Amino acid sequence: MPECHPSPFAGSALSAVHRDLLAWFDANRRDLPWRRHRSLYGTWISEMMLQQTTVATVVPYWERFLERFPDVTALAVAPEDEVLALWSGLGYYRRARQLHAAARQVVGQAEAFLPTDLEGWRRLPGIGPYAAGAIASLGLGLREPAVDANVRRVLGRWLVGPEPSTAPTLRVIEDRARALVPRDRPGDWNEALMELGAVVCHPREPSCAACPVAAHCGAARAGSAWSPPPATARPEAVAVRTVMVAILCGRRLWLEPAGGPALHCHSAEPALRADFTHLHPGLLTLPMSAWYPVPAGAPGGSPARLRLSWRPWPDHTEAEPPQLVGRFRHAITRYRLAVEVAVIRIEAPAAASEVPPPFGRPAGSWVEVVDAGRLHVSQLARKALRFIDDARG
């Protein structure tokens, strides 16, 4: 493995880097709600939400979540669909289910208290090495490192300089991270490193002139920005198209659990994906067609409309033909979806109980259109609902 540069931080140099970085953080830290009123519970929620999500996106979700679930007991006793409803839009819903499961595990113990050590946090669902270190240092004041991608990049540049990026080098960086955590203000130190990586020590073009510890940085001295290698190669994006169908009965809309069978369309090419079993589990959505490839050379990237080969009630003649009400784009893992939103209207009977479920769909329910957005719907369905609300009139 390439040999890391000897650590420049020892004795007075280590004290200087602690002093300079923490002073910079005190003067420049972003004003975030979980920093204003620090609590162990609030820190835990913020760390779970911030995984693979931007800070700007998380702030309003964190505030709403803490208002509804102010402590671990309130979270543990809540039904899962309510937790998912407040999480809806953040994506990666497995995090929400793990958070809920962890709260129930804590409350189910003889002493229903959040863990007070690193290992206690590691035993909870959804808590990996980084999250445990962050919660232990930020929420408990323990001298533990919290090494995320930002911290790994910052320390790599400080300690490695322009050396090649290899997995063994990354392990050395993570080992040295522990030795750098100060006894005083360990949580602030970890946050300062994260903050530096987020706003100064950027992946491609670091702002070395604005860095409070550039004088100690191996990469800055060498004039070469070091970046860690990507963990895995990203799969190539695949362009697909699909139709989401809103069935309206008066002011009511049909919603069903995610993972139902795909609707089929008349298409010259076979579907690329028709099994939605593992898509958005636990959430509500609209019936959706299979995902078909976008034809090469489609004008403006917008191919001709897909034609559904499905009727919600085969023997029901009073349903109108599908009406296109909007289009939008959405990304799910490697898929880049071009989504058409179609509305099918049926005549509303006098009693809601008389409205039959659509043919061949999983057990769902008719809900008021105005209430749909407040339920635990997927982000994909949430985008479609914007067009449906406009189409009611």
Number of C-alpha atoms within 10 A of each C-alpha: 9 11 11 18 14 9 15 14 18 11 8 9 12 16 12 15 20 20 15 15 18 21 14 15 19 12 8 13 17 12 8 12 14 20 14 8 9 12 15 19 16 22 21 22 19 22 17 19 24 16 15 10 13 11 14 10 13 20 17 11 18 20 16 13 18 18 10 15 16 14 14 22 16 14 23 21 13 14 10 17 16 15 20 24 18 19 25 23 19 21 17 15 18 14 19 23 19 16 24 22 17 22 23 19 16 18 18 13 10 7 8 14 13 19 17 14 15 20 13 13 22 17 14 19 16 19 21 12 15 17 23 25 27 26 31 28 26 26 18 20 17 22 23 26 28 29 23 19 14 19 25 22 25 27 23 29 27 26 22 27 22 21 20 16 17 13 14 13 19 19 12 15 23 19 13 15 19 14 12 21 21 19 12 12 17 23 25 20 25 27 20 22 23 22 18 26 22 16 16 18 24 17 16 9 9 19 14 18 10 12 19 18 19 18 13 19 23 25 23 22 15 11 12 13 23 24 21 18 13 10 7 6 7 9 9 8 12 14 19 21 24 24 28 22 26 26 23 22 21 15 14 20 21 22 24 19 21 24 20 21 17 19 21 20 20 12 14 9 10 13 17 14 14 17 13 16 12 10 13 20 14 19 23 26 29 26 25 25 26 22 26 24 20 20 16 9 9 10 9 6 12 13 14 10 14 16 13 17 11 14 18 18 14 10 9 10 10 10 18 13 14 17 14 17 15 16 16 13 13 12 14 11 9 12 17 16 22 22 22 21 25 23 21 17 18 18 12 14 11 8 7 13 8 9 16 11 16 16 12 13 15 16 11 16 16 20 17 15 20 12 10 21 19 13 19 24 29 28 20 22 24 21 19 24 22 13 19 22 14 10 14 13 6
